[in-house]
Amino acid sequence: EVQLVESGGGLVQPGGSLRLSCAASGFTFSSYSMDWVRQAPGKGLEWVSYISSSGSTIYYADSVKGRFTVSRDNAKNSLYLQMNSLRAEDTAVYYCARDRNIAVAGSFDYWGQGTLVTVS
Amino acid sequence: AIRMTQSPSSFSASTGDRVTITCRASQGISSYLAWYQQKPGKAPKLLIYAASTLQSGVPSRFSGSGSGTDFTLTISCLQSEDFTTYYCQQYYSYPYTFGQGTKLEIK
């Protein structure tokens, strides 16, 4: 069974840092690209970042570029999101999600339960 | 960034109704479109990808169509568990973008 479990969320002051983790199991993690998607309280979904299966290709939303860094450790089946210079508008539930198709990334077939980041 | 606009933003319907949600892209995205269902407090669930392909395990009352800039999600016979929020998402180009969501409510 595919499982994605996020951790690392919490309350942080503006300007602070936080590192989110996503532990993957039930599939060959190193074969899939992964993404982070967030959702502010009561709002819609916002894509945050993409990382290819090898980690060699990375994309960010403009809203987080230069402040967030995505990485992965395929030996540990883990995905990370290092968040620096946090702002109030970064307050959201952060989900890690698996790209459905190894060849064509972009739709997300498995999601974690989410971890709440509050910047205040 | 490609803007995705869903309509309506909210909609009231009854169990058994057939409903259609529309998603329009600000530029052509071929068939690189997905639909998700999200229930309160839960992660989104993939319903449709490649505009019209039903994700494994999703009931056949859900269907998708469209290409280019105009897309639809149709639920052929609403069940009680379908009254929740739906999002479209383009994955034609980065940054991936979602529609603002459509909340389906019981009439």
Interface residues (C-beta under 8 A of the other chain):
Chain A: D35 V37 G44 L45 E46 W47 Y50 Y59 Y60 A61 D62 Y95 R100 N101 A105 G106 S107 F108 D109 W111 G112 Q113 G114
Chain B: A1 Y32 A34 Y36 Q38 A43 P44 K45 L46 Y49 A50 Q55 Y87 Q89 Y91 Y92 Y94 P95 Y96 T97 F98 G99 Q100 G101
